[in-house]
Amino acid sequence: MGSDGIAYMTESEFKALEKTLSKLDDADLGEWDRDFVDDMCRRVFKFERRTIVTGRQWQQIERMKEQYL
């Protein structure tokens, strides 16, 4: 947990997210999914393990994994 009281991703969670986003970034995505992945990639690059991913965002990532990968 950070000094701000937020529980950040573990190293393994972060690496898994990076790997998934990298694979999705190479996939032939629809327009909305492309915008979502691009935004997530920018935030992960900027904030690294401090990136906050909501439950709904995790659901979208899981949906895209099933649909595209």
N, C-alpha and C positions, 0 to 999 in steps of 0.2 A: 504494500500500500504506500502511495506517495505521501509526502508531507501535507498535501492538500486533502487527504482523506479519501482519495479515489483509488480503488483497486485496479491497477493496470494489468495488462496481459502478462502472462508468464513468457519467458523466452521461447518455449516450445509453441505456445499459442501464437505468438508473433511470427515465428518462422513459418508456421502452417498457414497463417493468413497471407504472408508475403508470397508463398509458393502458390497458393490458390489464386491470388490476384494476378500473379505473373502468367499463369496458365490461362486465366480468363482474358487477360489483356491480349493474348495471341489468338483467341477464339473469334469466330465470325458472329459477333453479337448484334442484337437488335439495337436501335438507336437509344432507347431508354437505358438498357443494360450497359451499353458502351459508356454513356454519360455517368452512370453509377460507378462503374469500375474505374473510369478515369479519375473521378472525384476521390474514391477510396485510395487509389494509388498515390495521388497527390498528398492526401492527409497522412498516409502511412510513411511516405518519404519525409514529410515535414516533422511529424510528431513521434515516429517510431513506436516504441512500446507504450508511449503515453497516448496513442490514438484511442479514442473512445468509440466503441462500436456498440450501437444499441441492439436490443433483441430483434427488432424489426430488420435492421441491417444484416444481422447474422442470418435471419430467415431468407433474405434476398440472396445472400451469398450461397447458402445451401441450395436454394432453388436453381440458381445459375449453374452450380456445380453439376446438379442432376441433369439439367437441360443441355448444357454445352460441353461438358467434359466427359 
